[in-house]
Amino acid sequence: MRGIEYQSKEEIKRFQEEKLKTALLYLQENSPFYKRIFLQNNIDILQVKTMEDLQKIPFTTKQDLQLYNDDFLCVPREKVVDFITTSGTLGDPVTFAMTDKDLDRLAYNEKISFACAGVQASDVVQLMTTIDKRFMAGLAYFLGLRTLGAGIVRVGNGIPELQWDTINRIKPNTIMCVPSFVLHIIKYAEEHGVDYRNSSVKKVICIGENLREQDFSLNLLGKRIKDKWDIELYSTYASTEMATTFAECEYGCGGHHHPELIICEVVDDEGNVVADSKVGELVVTTLSVEGMPLLRFKTGDLVSFHNEPCKCGRSSMRVSPVVGRANHLLKYKGTTLYPPAIYDVLDNTPYVENYVVEVNYNDNGNDDVLVKIGLKQYESEDIIKELKDRFRAKIRVAPEVEICNPDELQKIIYPDLSRKPIKFIDKRNTKI
């Protein structure tokens, strides 16, 4: 029998509204934080019956999680079996506590997400992601693939030499990693005579970075990978707070929503729900989470929803590629943009080895943007002018450019304690 994702929009809505009632009762009984929120705002949860009624409830923010972390825990501490933290993208990392039931839910989430991306029990998947360092995702991938019955190779992140040694030894047909790392392993293969195009790898499940434009065509990073290595590329989108993954199917037109695991809204700057296909901030309510469930949590990610049925047969909503972070908006020389627009230009510049974008306020209180770039080689004497011309052609403005040592930049992008590449450094709110 096909799951809820294949049912009609009306059935999905009714299904989620029943799940919402259960979630609210659980929070009322078990969550110190949400008990307080309901009391302070005179919210009768029995009157929250529909998706539209959700708007009566205030948002939960990252700051709430940082300030009142312990108050989100809904179970006795002895029931917690795994402690994890967020990656700290928007500030100090937040701790999440997971029960045995939560790990089962996490495994189910990844099982159906991998299946959506075409992974089968007969496949062998090489995980180029860490499973330690309090990281939810690496553990989730392992649990999901185990539940699916697929073969798993836990290599961890980095070390292209080890990745290729493992590929040659075990011959996985699928790898899972940050897409920009695919370019690193391609570079290593080219420099060391590895015939990567004829390797066992036929598919990449990508995490952490966009592969597509808003029209679902491959962005510049995706095109660079495909031009080098004609393999299948699948995007995923997830976060620790959501404990849920949105994975593309074979048609590559957005991450599919799992209605049994999460309720999603997209809101504007005033907190109003926006129309389909309009960009706004993603707000989530987790379902069936036992340890630390969240209600109307503002993720900080700007996305849009697509509700037309997918050719794969699923009728559940699909999430667009992330446009940017709500607090990463740049207003530079009269132009409004998000860092991914800068990344796209650099990812399509063949002589750029790596880069970091730094943002600060200038003396007038406006945004200043500095792009630090490591080069593969100098192709002209006026490389900075050439790069600025590329920026003007694509995004209408040219940030300041500084040429740096690629090895030094690599240490910034992949610091020892980081679980994701760091390309954006926002110094606008840094106190000196």
N, C-alpha and C positions, 0 to 999 in steps of 0.2 A: 504493500500500500504506500502510495506517495505521501510525503509529509506535508505539513501546513504551508510550506513555501509554494506549493503547487495549487493551493485552493484559491477561491475567488477573493477579491479584495474585501468583500463584505464578511466572508467567513474569517479571514485573517483578522479583521478589526474586532469581530465578536470574540474570537479566541483571545486576542491580546487584552481586551477589556476584562475578561474573566481572570486572566493572569494578573492584571493590575490590581484587582480587588484583593487577591490572595497576597500580593506583595505588600500592599498598604497595611493589611491586618498584621502581617509579620513584623513590619517596621513599628507599628503602634505598640506591639507587645514586647519587642526585643531591642529596639534601637534607642539608646539614651539621647542621641542627637536628634533623631526625627520625632521622638516623643515631645521634646522641647520645641521643635519647629511647629508641630501641629498645635501645641498649646499656645505658643506665643502669637500665632496667626489665626486662632479660633477656627481651625480646620477640622471639620467633621469628616473623617475619611469615608464614612458610609454614604456621603453625598458626592463622592468622587467615583462616578460610575462609568464614564465614557472617556475616550481619548481627549475630547475637548475639555472635559472637567479637569484634566491634569494642569491646565493653565492657572488654576486657582492656587497651586502650590508654588512656593518660592523656589528659585534655583539653588542648587548646591554648587559651590565653587571649589576650585583647587585650594584656595585660602582656608575654607572651612575644614578641608581634610588636613591641612597643615596645623591649624590651630586646635582642632578638637579631634585629633586622630583616634584616640582611645574611645571616644563616645560613639564612633561608628560601629564598633564591634558588637555583634548581636549574639554572641555565644560565650560561654565561659572559656577562659584562656586555655584550660586543659583540653578543650575540644579542638584547638588549632593544631594542625599537623604541618603547615608550611607557612613560612614568613617570607614575603617578597617586598620589593620596593619599586616605585616608579623610576623612570630614567632621569627625572629631574629637569625635563625640558623647560618647564615654566617656573623653576625655582628649586627649593630644597626637595629632595625625594620624599615621597609619602610611603609609609609602611602599610601593607595590606596583609591580613591574616586569613588563611584559607583552611577550611575544614576538609575532611575526607570527601564529603559530598561535593564540595566546591571543586576538588580535583577531578572527580568523576564528571562534573558538568564541563570542566575545561577540556577534558579528553573528548567528550561528545562534540563540543564546539569545533575542535580542530578536526575531528573525524569527518564531520559533514562539510567542513570548509575545504579540506584536502580533496574530498570526493567531488565537490563542486568544481575544483580545478583539475579534475580528471585523474587524480592519483588513485590507483587501485591496489588491492592486496598483493598483487604480483610484482609491484614496483619496488625498487630500492632507492631510498632517498638519503642523500648526504646532507647533513645539517651543518652548515657553515655559520652557526650561531652558538653563542655560549649558553650552557645549561646551568652555569654557576653564577656567582656575583649577584645573588638575590633576583635573578632575571626570571620573570614569568614566562616569556615567550618561548625560550629554549625548552623549558620543562613542558609547556603546553604542546609544542610540536612533537616532542618525544611521546607524550601520553596519547596524543591524537593518532599518530602513525601506528603506535602499538595497538590501539583499539581497532584501527582500520585493518590491521594485519599485515601492513607493508614492512619491508626490510628497512632498517635504520642504521646509518653510519654516523656516529657522533664525533665529528672532527673538531668542532668549535670554529671560532672566527679567526681570520687572518692566516698567515703562513701559506702563501701560494704553493710552495714546494711540497708541503705536507698534503695540501688539497689534491694536487696532481698525482702524488704517490698513492693516495687513497683511491682516487678514480681509476688509476691503472691497475691497482690490486683487486678492488672489489667490484668495479664496473657498475656503479649506480646509473640509473637512467634519468634521475631527477636530482637537482641540487636546490637547496634553499638558502638564500643569502640576500644581503643588501645589493641592489642592482649595480651600484658603482663598483662593488668588489668584483663583479663579473669582468669588468674591464681590467682589473688588476691581474686576475688569473689568466686572462687572454694575453696580456702583456708578458707575463712570466712565460707562458707557453711559447710565444713568438721568440723570446730571447733565448729559450733553452731547447728549441727544436721539438716541442711537444705538438703532435698532430691533433690539436684540440677539435678541429672540425670533424674528425673521424673517430672521436672518443665515444664512449658509451652514453654520454650525457645528451639527452634530447629535450629536456625541459628544465626551466628555472622558475621556482616559486619565489617571488620577490617581496621583500619586506622593507619597511622603513623609509622608502623614497618613492616618489611618483615615477611611473613609467609612461603615463598617458596624459594627453591634453584633455580639456573639458569636453571635446567632441569624441573622446575615446581613441583617437589616433595616437600612435606612438609619439612621445615627446622626443626631444633631441637625445636624451640619455638612452631611451629605448631604441631609437634608430641607430645610434652608434653601436650598441650591442648587436642588433640584428644585422647590420652591415658587416660586422666582423664574424659573427657566428650565427648562422641561421637555425636557431633553436626556438622552441615555444616559450613565450614569456607570459607569466601570470602575475598580476598584481594582487596584493592583499593589503588590508588596512585594519589595524587593531590598536588597542592600548590596554595597559594594565587595569585602569579604572573600569573599562567596559567588560573585561574578561570575555570578550566576544570578538570574532574575526569576520570581516567582510571580504570574501574571496571572489575573484572573477571566475566565470565559467569559460568555456572554450570560445565564446563569442566576444569576450573582452570589452563589455560595455557597462562596467561598473561592478562594485562589490555587492554581492547578494546579501540581503538582510535575512537573519534567522529569527522569525517572529517568536519562537518559543524561548528565546534567550534574552531579548532586549527590545525595549520600546524606544523609538527614535523620533526626535523633533528637530526641525531647523528653524532658528529664530533670528530676528534682526537685532539691531543695536538696542532697540527698546524692549526686547523680549517677546515680540509678537511673532507667531508662527508665520513663515513666509509661504508663498505659493510654490507648487512643484516647479522644479528646474531653476528656481531662484537661489542664489547663494546666501548662506547665513551660517551661524554657528551651530554645530551639532550638539544637541542635548540628549542625554541617554538616561533611561531608567532600566537597571538590570533586573532580570527575572531569574528566579530559582537560585540566587546566590544566598548562601547561608551565613557566611562569616561577616562580610562587610558589604551588604547591598547598598546601592546608591539610587537616589530618587531625583530626577531632573538635574543631573550633573552636567554642567557646562564644560565640554571637552576642550574648548579653545580652538578647535579645528573648523575651518570654513569649508563647507561642502554644499552640494545640492542633491536633491532626491529625484529619481527618475522612476515613475510608476507605471509606464507602459509595460505590458508583458514582454518577457525576454524570449528569444527564439529557442532557448534551452527548455522552455516549458514552465519555468518558475514565474509566478505572478507576484511574488513579494517585491517590495521596493528595492531599488539599487542605489548605492551611494557613489557619487562622482569621485574622481581623484581629488585629493585635498588641495584647495586653492592656496591655502597658507594658514598661518596661525593668527588668531584674532589680534594678538598683541604684537605681531611682527609686521604690521602694516607700516610701510615706508612712504613718507611724503617728501619727495626729493625733487627740487628744482621745478615745482609745479606739477609733478607727475606722481600719481598714486600707484604703488606696485607692491608685490610681495616677493620675498627672496627667491622663490622658485623661478621667477622670470629671469633673474640674474643667473641662476644656475644653468638654465637652458642655454643661454648664450655661451657660457664657459664650457659646458659639456659638448658643445658643437664646434669648439675651437681646437683643431688637431694638435697644436703645439703646447696646449695647456696640460700640465701634468696633474696639478691639484690646486685647490684654492680655498680660501676662507673669506667670508664677507663679514666685516665689522661695521657696526652702526653706533654712532654717538651723536650727541647734540653739539651743534656749533655755538659760537658766542651769541648768536641771535635766538637760540632755542629751537632751531630747525634741525632736521635730520641731516647728518653727514654720513656718507657711505664710502667706505674704503674696501677695495677688493685686493686681497693679498694673493699673488699668483706665483706658483712654481712652474717653470717652463721645462719642456722636454729638450728644446733647443731654441736658439735665437734664429729667426728666419728673416729678420730685417733689423736695421739699426734703430728704427723708431717703433719698437714693438708696442710701447704704451699707446702711441697715437693709433696704431692699427687696432688695438683692442678697444679703444674708446669709440672708434668708428663702428666697430661691430655692435657695441652697446647701443649707439644712437640709431643704428639701422633697425634694431629689434625692439628696443624698449623706449626709444626717443630721448633718453638721457644717458650721460656717460659718467659713472662714478669715478672717483679717484682710484688709480691703479698703482700698486707697489709690487715690484718684482722681488721675490723672496727665494730662499733656498728650499727646494722641494722636500728635502729630508726634514728640515725644521718644521715646515708646514704639516708634514705627515704626522709628526708628534702631537701637533695641536688637533688635527682631525681625528686621530685614533689614540687618545690618551689611555693610559693603562687601565683606569677604572671605568671608562666609558663603555656602554654597550651599543652605542650607535655612533656613526661618524658625525663629528661636529663641524658643520660648515658655516653656521651662523652664530656670531657672537654679538649680543645686544648689550651695549654699555650705557644705554640711555638712562637707566634707572640705577646705575651703580653709584654708590656713595663713596666719595674719596675722603 
